[in-house]
Amino acid sequence: MGLKRPLVAAIVVLFGSVIIVVTISMLQHLRRITLPSGFKYGVVFDAGASRTTVYVYNWPAEKMNNTGVVNESHVCHVEGPDISSYDGDPVQAAHSLQKCLNETMENVPEDKHNSTPLYFGATAGMRLLQLENAEAATRILMEIKAYLQSSPFDLKDVKVISGKEEAIYGWITANYLLDNFSQRRTWRQPKRKFIMKTTGTLDLGGASTEIAFVPERYSHANETITITLYGYNFKVYIQSLACYGRDEAEKMYRARIIWDSKNVSSIEDPCIPSNYNLTLQLRKIFDGLCTGVKIPNGYDRESNITFIGIGKPQLCEDKLFAMFNFTSINSEGNWIPRKHLPEFHGNFVAFSGFYYTMQALNLSNHFSMETFTLTVQNFCQKNWDQVQQLFPNVKDSFRGSYCFNAIYVYTLLKRGYNFDQASWNRISFQEETRSSSFGWALGYMLNLTNMIPSENQVIQTPISEAVFCGLLFLFSILVLFCSMFICMSIIRSL
């Protein structure tokens, strides 16, 4: 009887210990929670041909298939002209970034400053300056690099991105924002089925224009780039047309009508509103690689010339169609034959200058080519007083160019990119979606997150690891001793 009581107690302790070990192990496993490991941040300076814009992005520190899910959290527009305009004062090019740099510091948590990568990318305006004045372009980039290195951020690069890079990053941005990738399978959103559907992109800047899309056939190997995002490969056709941006196209147009005119001091211009006169310095028109012609005899490059608006949209269209056939492109300062576009299909999104032009006409998203042409005809026939009433708070230099912009966009889409009445309906003119802007900067950051390592996941359990291990050890010892005692007791009783 004396032996049975300790034996029964040992058996009770043994089973109790086993039950406790199993219970706490199951609770530790089933009740553990994977916490989001916070956010990482990135900053991109987009130094375009018209202005510089700063974007702040963030993404969960855990990533899907090695690509971060990036969100635009802040945007700042740098005051003043584009950085290529500071060729005579490169120090000021750097100092012009101060206001937006301060805003950026306020929008990134201070404890994240040192670990936040900062990228500075300049586009077509600086690409042209590199060809026209390489020394000035280098000085500007050096000053900007030195200035940004003094910021608390982790400066990764200050460079001029190529036209092809601008095109492919813009394509990545658009398809990411339009949810054409499987990028949103994260701790915040449920899983979705991946759909192999992409959207083509059309980008119009001040000095260049880009098109990018996935073609039906891959017959243009030299212009096709393979990229990997979210574990999938995409073959994208891209083409960047230097000198066919809005600003450079306008300069080429004005140079041509100066050559065609016999009047030295003033020229009638059908592309600007009637009763509006625009006076420009000749060197502002003829200087640069894109214009491609010299100042005519009898003109002084430092003198001014006045363009007298007559507001005749059909004549403006005729002149632009005669002038721009887009059969040649400017490659590193030389005009060479342009390769034909492959056949495209599916939808396109047009942003930047395309969108701003439509916004001035009170058009957005989808509309027919007929709607567009009727709207342009009606708008371009308005005189200067009517245009001023429509846009009371817009600078003269902008509202005076709206008619030219519209007809040039029509010329570019129809003759440059071969859109007809049917395919025009597949274009959506947008500036942003889901509170994030279209453009190359977001795509640049998405691609770069492939090279930014994920942080380790943080796992929260009901019991701390130290306590769990202590309890596990304690009850395991009890199980061991009870098992040994029971075995010895059984042996002795035999």
N, C-alpha and C positions, 0 to 999 in steps of 0.2 A: 504493500500500500504506500510505503514511504517513497518507493521508486516511481510509482505511477504518477504521483502529483507533479514532481519536477518534469517528467516526460510530457505530461499533458500541457504544462505551462510552456515548455520549449516548443511544442507543436503549435500552440496558439500564437506565441511570439513569432515563430517562423512564418506562418501563414499571414499574420498581421503585417510583418515586415515586407513580405512579397507583395501583398496588396498595396502597401504604401509606396513601395518602389515603382510598381506598375502605374499607380495613380499619378504620382508626381511626374513620372516620365511622360505619360500621355498628356497631362496638363501643360507641361513645358513645351511639348511638340505642337499640340493642337491650338493652344492659346497664344502662340507667339505671333507677333505682328511685324511685318517688314515696313519700316518707316521710310518715307522718301528722304533721300540723303541731301535735301536742299537743292539750291540752284547754282549753276555756274553762269557767268556773265561774259559777254564779248562785245567789243565796240568796233564799228567799221566807219571810217571816214570815206564818203563817196565824193571825190573831187571831180565833178562833171565839168562839161564845157561851158555851162551856164552859171552854175553855183556849186557850192560844197554843202553836202548834207551829212549829218552825223546820226548814226543809228545805234541804239543800245539794245542788245538782245540778251535773253536769258533762256535757259533750258534746264530740265531736271538733270541732276548729276548722274543718275543712271541713264543708260542709253539703250536704244533698240538697234540690234544688228550693226553696232559701231557708229551709228549716226544719231546725233542729238535731236530732240524735238524742240526746235528753236521758236521763240516768240519775240515779237518786236515790243519792247516796253517803253521806249522813248525815242523821239525824233527832234533834232535841232537843225535849223537852217542857218548856215553861216552868213552873216551880213557882208555885203560887198560883192565884187565880181568873182569870177572863177580864178583859181590860183595861177593859171597861165598868164593872166593879165598883169601879174606882178613881176614880169621878166626884168623890169628895171629896178625893182625893190624887193628882192627875195625875202628879206627879213620881215617885211610887212605881210607877206604871204603866210608866214608862220604865226605872227601875232594876230592875224584876223581870225584865228581859230580859238582864241582865248575864251570868249563868251560861251561857246558851245562846249568847250572842254570843261569849264566850270559846271555847266548844267549836267554834263555826263557824270562828273564826280559826285554830284548830289543824287543821281539816280542809280548809282551802283553802291551797295552797302560798303561802308568804309573797310570792314574786315575782309572784303573781297577784292579791294583795289589791286593789291600786289599780284593776285592770281588771275586777274582779268586780262585776257589778250586784247591788244589793240592793233588793228590793221588799217593802214592808209592806202587807198587805191585811187589813182588818178586815171581818167579815161581819155576820150578823143582829143580834148583841148590840149592836154599835155603831150599826147602822142604827136600831134602836129608841131608843137613847140620843140619837141626833141629833134624833129627833122629840120625845122627852120633855124633853131638856135639851141644846139645841144648843150652848150655851156650854161646858158641861162636856165634851161630846164634842170640841169644837174644842181645848180646853186639853189634853186627853189626847193628841190627835194632834200638837199642837205640841211637847209635851214629848218624845214619842217621836221625832219628826223631828229635834229638836235633839240628842237623845242618840245616834241612829244616825249623824248627820252627823259625829260625833266618831270614829266607827269608821274603820278603814282602807279599808273597802269603798266602792264607788261608789254611793251612795244615789240611786236613781232616783225613788222615789215612796213616799209614806205616805198612804194613802187608805182610805176605806170603799168596798168594791166592792158593786155592786148585786146583788140576788137573781138577776137574769138572767145577770149575769157569772159568779156562783158556779155556776149551773146549766150554762152552756155550757162553762166551764173543766173542771168535773167530768166532763162528757161527753167532752171531748177527752182527758183523763187516762185514762179507762176504755178508750176505743177504741184509744189508743196502746198501753197495757199489754197489751191483749188481742190485739194484732197485727192490728188491723183496718185499719191504714194501711200504706202501702208504705215505712215510715220506716226499715227496717233495711238498705237497700241502701247500704252504706258500705264503707270500706276494710277493715272487720273482718268483714263478712258477705257472702255471695253475693247476687246479685239474685233477687228473687222476683216472681211475677206479682201485680199489684194485684187485690184482690178487693173489689168494691163491697158490703161487708157491714158493718153497724154494730150496736152493742149499746146499748140504752137504759140510762139511769142513774137511780137512786133514792138520794137523799141525805137523811139526817135529822140535823139539828143540834139545838142547844139552843133556838134561837129561830125557826127556819124549816125547811122541807123543800122539796126541789126534785125535779122530774122533767124529763128531757130525752130525746128520741128522734127518729129520722127517721120521720115519718108516711108512710103509704101515699098519702095525698092532702094537698095543701097548701091547706086551706081556712081555716086560721087564720093569715093573713098577719102580723097584728100580733105574734103570739107566735113566729114563725118567724125564725130568724137564719141568714144565709148566712155561712159561714166558709171560708177557704182554707187548706189544709194539704197540704204535699208536692205542690203543683201541682194539687190537686183541690178542687172546691167541694162543700160539704155544706150542705143546708138542714135545720136542726134545730129542732124544736118544743121550747120550754122554758116551764116555769111554776114560779115560786117562790111558796110560800105562807108569808107572814110570820105569826107567832104560832102556827103549827102545829108548831113544833119541840117536842121532848120536854119541855124545862123549862117553856116557856110553856103548853103544853097541860096539864101537871100543875097549874100555877097556876090556869088556867081551871076545871079540874075541881074543885079544892079550893074555889074561890070559889063554885061552883055548889052544892056539897053543904053549904057553910056557910049559904047562903041558904035551902036546903031544910030545914035543921035547926031545931029549936025549942030545942035545948040550947045555951046560950051558951058554956060552958067546954069541952065535949068532944063529939066527933062520931064515930059509928061509920063506919069506912071499909072497904068490902069489897075494896079494891084493895091493901091491905097485909096482911102475915101476921098471923094470930091471935096473941095474946099479945105483940104489938109495939105500942108507943105512940109516936107521933111528935108532938112539940110544936114549933109554929112561931109566929113573930110575925106578926100579922095584916098589917102593912104589907108584909111580904115576899111576901104573896099578892096583895094588892089594888093595890099600887103598880105603875104601868106601863100602857101602852096596850092590851096584849092582853087583860087580864082583862075589861075592858069594863063592869064594874059597880062600884058604890060599896060601901063597907063597910056592912052592915046596921045599922039602929038598934039601940042597946043594946051595940054593940061599940066598943072603943077601939083605934085602929090600932096603938098601942104595946103593947097587951096580947097575951098568948099564948093559943093555942087548941090543944087536944090531940086528935089523931086516933087513935081506938082501932081497931086492926086486928081484923077478923073473918074475913079470908081466905075470901071467897065469890066465886070467879071468875065465875060466871054472872051474879051481881048486878052485879059490876064491869063486865062486858061490856055488860049492859043499860043501865047508867048512861052509859057512854061512847058507845054507839050512839045513845042518846036525846039526848045532848049535842052530839056532833060529827056534823053531816051534810055539812060542807064545802061548803055552797052559797054561802057568803060568805067573802071574804078581806079582810085588813087592808091597805089601800093608803095609805101615808103618814098613818097614824093614823085613817083612816076605814074602816068596814066597808062593802064594796060587793059586789054579786053577782059570783059567780065564773063564768067562762066554762067551758063543757063541754070536756072533753078530746077531741081527735080520736081516732079508732080507732088503736090501736097494734098492732104485730106484732113478731115476732122475740124475741130474748132481752133480759133486763135484768140488770144487776148492782146490788145494793143494798149500800151501805157506810155508814160512820160509825155513827150510832145504830142503824140497822137491823142491822148486823153485831154490834155490841156486845150488843144484846138477844138475838140468837140464840146468841152465845157463852155468855151466862149460862145458857141452857137446854141447853147442850151440843149445839147444832145448827149446821151450817155448810153452805155450798154449796147443793146442791139437795135439797129434800125437799117432800113433798106438804103441802097445806093441812090435810089430816086429821091427818098426823103432828104438825104444829105445834099444832093445837088440842088434841089429846090430851095433848101434852107440857105445854102451858100449864095445862090443867085439873089435871093431876097436880101440877105445881110450885106453883100458887097455893093449893092446899089444904094445903100444908105449914105447920106452925106456926113460930114464930120460932126456937125451939131447933133445929129441923131445918134451917132456912135458915142459921143460924149455923154449923152443922156442915158444911154444903155449901160455905160460903164463909168459912173461918176468918180469912183475911187481908184481907178486904174491909171497907171502912168501912160502918157501919150505914146511912148516908144512901144508899149505893149499893145494898146488898143488900136493903134494905127497900123499894126502888122497882122491883125486877126484875119483879114481877107486873104492876104498872101499866104498865111499859114494854112488856111483851109484848102485853098486851091493847090498848094504844093503837096499837102497830104494826099489829096485826091490823085494828083499826078504820080506820086510815089507809089501809092497802093495799086493803082491801075497799070501804070507802065513799068514801074520798078519791080513790083512783086506779083504782077499778073492776076490781081483779083478782078473778077467780073461781077455781074449783078447777082449771080447765084452764090458764089463763094464769099462775097461781101457780107451776106447775111450770117455767116459763121464767125464774124469778128465781133468781139465784145470789147468796147472801149471803157477801160476801168483804170482808176488810180490805185485802188487798194481793195482788199477784201479781208474780212475778219480782223479789221483794225490794223492790218499790216500792209505796207506799201509794196507794190510791184517794183522791180528793178534788180540790179545785179547784186546788191549788198547782202541781202538775206541768203541768196544762193551761195555766195562766197562763204558766209559764216557756216551754213549747213555743210558745205563740203569740207571746211576746215575742222569741224567737230569730229570728223573721222580720225583726226590726228590728236585730239584732246582726250586723254584717258578718262574713263568713268571713275567715279568714286565708289568705294566699297559700300554695300548696302548696310543700313543700320537696322538691326533686328531687336525688337523689344519682347521680353518674355515675362510671364507672371512672376517668376522667381529669378533673382539674380543668379548669374552663373556660379558665383562663389557659394551661395547658400545651397543651390541645387546640387553642386558637387559634394558639399559637406554632408547633406542629408543622404545622398546616394551612397556615399562612403560609409556613413554610420549604419544605415539599415542593411547594407551589403555585409558588413561585419557581423551584424546580428544574425542575418540569414546563415552566414558561414558557421558561427559558433553554435547556433541552434541545430543546424544540420549535423554538425560533428557530435553534439551532445546526444541527439536522437539516435544516431548510428551506434555510438558507444553503448547507449542504454539498451538497445535491441540486442547487441552482441552479448552483453553481460547476462541478459535474461535467458539466453539460449542454453 
